[in-house]
Amino acid sequence: MMMKNFPSSPLNNNQTQNHIRDRNNKKYSSWLSAVPLRFSLRGYGFCMATLFLFCFGSLVYQLNGGPPTILLDIRQYLGESTFQDDHGPPVARVLPFPSQVVYNRVGKCGSRTVLILLRLLSEKHQFNLVSSEIHNRTRLTKHEQVDLIKNISNMPQPFLYTRHVHFLNFTRFRVEEPVYINIIRDPINRFLSNYFFRRFGDWRGEQNHLIRTPGMKDDERYLDINVCILENYPECSNPRMFYIIPYFCGQHPQCREPGVWALERAKQNVLENYLLVGILEELEDVLLLLERLLPHFFSGVLNIYKSPDYKKAGNMTGTVRKHTPTLEALQVLYHRMRYEYDFYGFVRDQFHLAKKKIGLKSASRPSAYSHDFLRDLVLRTPEPMAEEDDEEEEEEEEEEAQDTTLEDAASWLVNP
């Protein structure tokens, strides 16, 4: 039997659509009923008020430089430890200023004495002391300069780096410049100390000099210093005598050539890049100034320096078998070191000016003689003095005058 198709009426269509709508509404209402949140105007206002209070509290926190007192009281009541303290990164250490110091120590200018002090101070003040074991590489290639500057810059701060090395220009390689310090001494005293130290070492051990210069033959080791100077041995003539200035002039090849250019550049670097350059003859004053200028590194340094234990260790660094050359040899040395003495005088004047500015009264005794008498001697006798002879016809008065002059020369030499 065939079924007859009747056209759907508008009433049937409406009923079908209403049925579908009711079914969807029931489905959505059942889904929304599972959500615990209820959005309303009142809830919206509560959220905005909370956000406003948070922003206002943050502003007050920043303006006052810290949290309100009530929050600190609550934290103290609940306990000092927080989740952030226990699980977050450690609090950044407050670094002193400056926190990067370089001591490019000049050889035989008391650097071993100062190094002993630095080791004791680093333990006391907890700064990072890095002392290079490289002692014979003061002049570096460009690549070596870059590598050393990177290594120094990446050291944990605060640090004090020390090495026998000529001045490094960090800004040339666009790296932040550290603070430089240094100490120099009378040029002839430095030369004599180095001459005898290479041959005979110091009081720390009789065999140290043999380990340091194993290839040195006996005729060179026991070479009389007057012969070395007056007969122009390489060790006692230029450019070996031009030693202190390159430490401050820098790595430029012309810095190693005795002359005005290197001298003036060294002076400029002292003024622009060094916090302090002291002189060994006034070491106590140097330490006092360092304590004032770099308290995080040198606080209490004089107490250590004057302690009996340190005195015992410091006395072991004195060079052995050192003696005074003849006045003729001293005069020749001074003439060869005229640029070094110009620089030494400049540094000494700057050091005294720094003491005056800081109101520091000198605690050091001046030397019995300055190098002025050698300068006057050079003016009076431009040519080297004739060698002494053993003729018996010399008058007694001349011998006595010569002996007195040599005693003066010995008194002029300082032996720190």
GIHU-V144848 format. One record per backbone hydrogen bond with DSSP energy under -1.0 kcal/mol. NH is the residue of the N-H (numbers start at 0). CO is the residue of the C=O. Records with the same first field share a line. If there is no record, write none. Layout:
NH->CO / CO
//
This chain:
12->8
13->9
14->10
15->11
16->12
17->13
18->14
19->15
20->16
21->17
22->18
23->19
24->20
25->21
26->22
27->23
28->24
29->25
30->26
31->27
32->28
34->31
43->39
44->40
45->41
46->42
47->43
48->44
49->45
50->46
51->47
52->48
53->49
54->50
55->51
56->52
57->53
58->54
59->55
60->56
61->57
62->58
63->59
65->60
71->67
72->68
73->69
74->70
75->71
76->72
77->73
78->74
85->81
86->82
87->83
100->158
101->178
102->160
104->102
108->105
113->109
114->110
115->111
116->112
117->113
118->114
119->115
120->116
121->117
122->118
123->119
124->120
125->121
127->157
129->159
131->161
144->140
145->141
146->142
147->143
148->144
149->145
150->146
151->147
152->148
153->149
154->151
158->98
159->127
160->100
161->129
162->102
164->162
165->137
166->246
169->167
172->169
173->170
174->169
178->99
179->272
180->101
181->275
183->277
189->185
190->186
191->187
192->188
193->189
194->190
195->191
196->192
197->193
199->195
200->196
202->317
204->201
210->206
211->207
212->208
215->212
220->216
221->217
222->219
227->223
228->224
229->225
230->226
231->228
232->227
235->232
236->233
239->236
241->238
242->240
246->243
247->244
248->244
249->245
254->251
255->252
256->253
262->258
263->259
264->260
265->261
266->262
267->263
268->264
269->265
270->266
271->267
272->268
274->179
277->181
279->183
281->278
282->279
285->281
286->282
287->283
288->284
289->285
290->286
291->287
292->288
293->289
296->293
297->293
298->294
300->297
303->299
304->300
305->301
306->303
310->306
311->307
312->308
313->309
314->310
316->313
317->314
319->200
329->325
330->326
331->327
332->328
333->329
334->330
335->331
336->332
337->334
340->336
341->337
342->338
343->339
344->340
345->341
346->342
347->343
348->344
349->345
350->346
351->347
352->348
353->349
354->350
355->351
356->352
357->353
359->354
374->370
375->371
376->372
377->373
378->374
379->375
380->376
393->390
398->394
399->395
400->396
401->397
402->398
403->399
404->400
405->401
406->402
407->403
408->404
409->405
410->406
411->407
412->408
//
